Amino acid sequence: MPADIISGKELAQTIRTDLAAEVAALKAEHDIVPGLATVLVGEDPASVSYVTAKRRACEQVGVRSLHHELSADTTEAQLLKLIDKLNNDPAVNGILVQLPLPDHIDENAVIYAINPDKDVDGFHPVNVGRLLIGEARFPPCTPAGIQEMIVRSETPTEGAEVVVIGRSNIVGKPIAVMMLQKAPGANATVTLCHTRTKDTAAHTRRADILIVAAGVPNAVTADMVKPGATVIDVGVNRIGTTDSGKAKLAGDVDFDAVKEVAGKITPVPGGVGPMTITMLMKNAVAAAKLTLS
Ligand code: GUN
C-alpha cells in the first residue's frame, strides 16, 4: 500500500489560522502587532523566492513585514549597521537575514550581531545553546517544522530510531538535538549520517523516522527505507524550469519509489517548505510576546 502523504501545505494552513487568532488577540489585549524584519542581500533567485514566501505568510498571519533589500555589493559593515538599527527598533520583534550571504560577508559575524531575543531563526549561539540544553526559545524553523509534521502525522517518537542525513547547522544538527531531547515528540535514539559516513544505507534501513537533508536529488532510494517508516524530505533541488518558467523542484528522496515502501512521506514541494515558513511566523509571534515579560 502506498504511503500516506504528510501535506505540509495543509498543516501549515491550519497552524497559520491558529497563529492569526493569536496575533489578533495580542493586538486586542496588548495593542501589539508583531514585526518581522527580513533582510535580503543580492538577488539569488532561490533566496528571493523564499523571502517573498515569508513576507506573504506575514500578511496571512497578521505579522507586520518590514523588508530590507540590499545590493550584492553591500559591505559587511553596512549590513552590521542595519542589524544594529533593527536591534534597537522597538517595532521590530524578529530579524531574519536570508542566507546564504555573498562570499565577502562573514555569515557568523552577522548571526552573532543579531540580538538573541530577536533571533527568530534560532541561529545565534545563545539560542543554539538553549536548544542543546532543552530550553529552546526560538527552535530553528526547518527542524521545528519537521518535528511538527512528525507529531501531527501521529508518528510515534518515543524510543524510535531516527536517522538524519546531513549535518548542517540549519537542519541536520538541530533536528538531531531536538529529536533526542527528553520531551514529547522526541525521546528518540538518533543517528546522524553525513558525507563521511561509511555505509549510510545500513543506518537508514534501521530508521523508523528518516529525515533527509542531503542536498542531493535521489540520495535516498527505495532499498534504503524500512517498510512502514516515516520519511521526511528536506531537499529543495532546482532541477530545471517548468513550462511557465517557474523553478522545477525535487527533493532528496526518490519519491515515486520510496512512497511504495514508506508508511508516511512528505512531498516536495508542499512538504517541509511551507512548514518552515509557518514556524518562522510562530517564532515572530513568540518574539513579540517576549516584550510582554
Ligand atoms: N536559508 C535557507 N534556510 C534558511 C533559514 O531557515 N533561515 C535563513 N535566514 N536563511 C536560510
Residues whose N, C-alpha, C, O or C-beta is under 5 A from the ligand:
A	BS01	GUN	L96 V97 Q98 L99 P100 D121 C141
